[in-house]
Amino acid sequence: MRATEQGGAGAGNHLSATGTPCGSPTVAVPIDVLLVIEMLARRKPPPPANRRQLERARYVVMAAAEFVGESPPRRHTLYTRDANERGVGFVTQEPLPIGRDAVLHIAAVGGDAGPLALPCTLVRFEKVLPGWYEGAFQLKAAGPRLGASSAPDES
């Protein structure tokens, strides 16, 4: 079942970014998405030569990517896993074009600001499970509201 479908097994089983039950689908992340994110978090640790210059904080929200020059323009649904000032990791059920520039539409958690539209490039993308992909966007400019200081509280 696609994460965006309604009804059937798992319908209504939405959790907020902090893992608590949430009634509003506009801020909810479907349970199957949370299970995929948790499975990926339990994978073997990254190699010692980790290329990230900044650590990422857990940041789980629904987002959308709009690729530059895509005709007709459309928003691809994705769910973020983690973020820092320079990048955002995510999962999705849609194949996406690696190396392409995009605009990432994402909510700023914990702030009064509305949704953010962040220019970025899809720098990593791979299939991790049947019907699921994992990827990373590199932000073209720092996005301080996505850093550890604004990550959802896990306590």
ChimeraX attribute file (.defattr): number of C-alpha atoms within 10 A of each C-alpha:
attribute: neighborCount
match mode: 1-to-1
recipient: residues
	/A:1	11
	/A:2	13
	/A:3	17
	/A:4	12
	/A:5	10
	/A:6	12
	/A:7	9
	/A:8	8
	/A:9	8
	/A:10	14
	/A:11	12
	/A:12	17
	/A:13	14
	/A:14	22
	/A:15	20
	/A:16	21
	/A:17	24
	/A:18	17
	/A:19	17
	/A:20	11
	/A:21	14
	/A:22	17
	/A:23	13
	/A:24	12
	/A:25	13
	/A:26	10
	/A:27	16
	/A:28	22
	/A:29	25
	/A:30	23
	/A:31	18
	/A:32	15
	/A:33	25
	/A:34	20
	/A:35	11
	/A:36	18
	/A:37	19
	/A:38	12
	/A:39	10
	/A:40	15
	/A:41	11
	/A:42	8
	/A:43	8
	/A:44	7
	/A:45	8
	/A:46	8
	/A:47	7
	/A:48	6
	/A:49	6
	/A:50	8
	/A:51	8
	/A:52	9
	/A:53	7
	/A:54	12
	/A:55	14
	/A:56	20
	/A:57	19
	/A:58	23
	/A:59	27
	/A:60	25
	/A:61	23
	/A:62	24
	/A:63	19
	/A:64	20
	/A:65	23
	/A:66	19
	/A:67	22
	/A:68	15
	/A:69	10
	/A:70	11
	/A:71	7
	/A:72	5
	/A:73	10
	/A:74	12
	/A:75	15
	/A:76	17
	/A:77	17
	/A:78	26
	/A:79	25
	/A:80	25
	/A:81	27
	/A:82	22
	/A:83	28
	/A:84	25
	/A:85	19
	/A:86	21
	/A:87	25
	/A:88	26
	/A:89	23
	/A:90	22
	/A:91	25
	/A:92	25
	/A:93	20
	/A:94	15
	/A:95	14
	/A:96	18
	/A:97	14
	/A:98	15
	/A:99	13
	/A:100	15
	/A:101	21
	/A:102	25
	/A:103	21
	/A:104	25
	/A:105	20
	/A:106	20
	/A:107	19
	/A:108	19
	/A:109	20
	/A:110	13
	/A:111	10
	/A:112	7
	/A:113	10
	/A:114	10
	/A:115	14
	/A:116	15
	/A:117	15
	/A:118	19
	/A:119	20
	/A:120	25
	/A:121	22
	/A:122	24
	/A:123	16
	/A:124	15
	/A:125	20
	/A:126	14
	/A:127	15
	/A:128	13
	/A:129	11
	/A:130	7
	/A:131	12
	/A:132	16
	/A:133	19
	/A:134	25
	/A:135	21
	/A:136	22
	/A:137	27
	/A:138	22
	/A:139	22
	/A:140	15
	/A:141	12
	/A:142	14
	/A:143	18
	/A:144	14
	/A:145	19
	/A:146	26
	/A:147	22
	/A:148	18
	/A:149	12
	/A:150	18
	/A:151	22
	/A:152	19
	/A:153	14
	/A:154	10
	/A:155	5
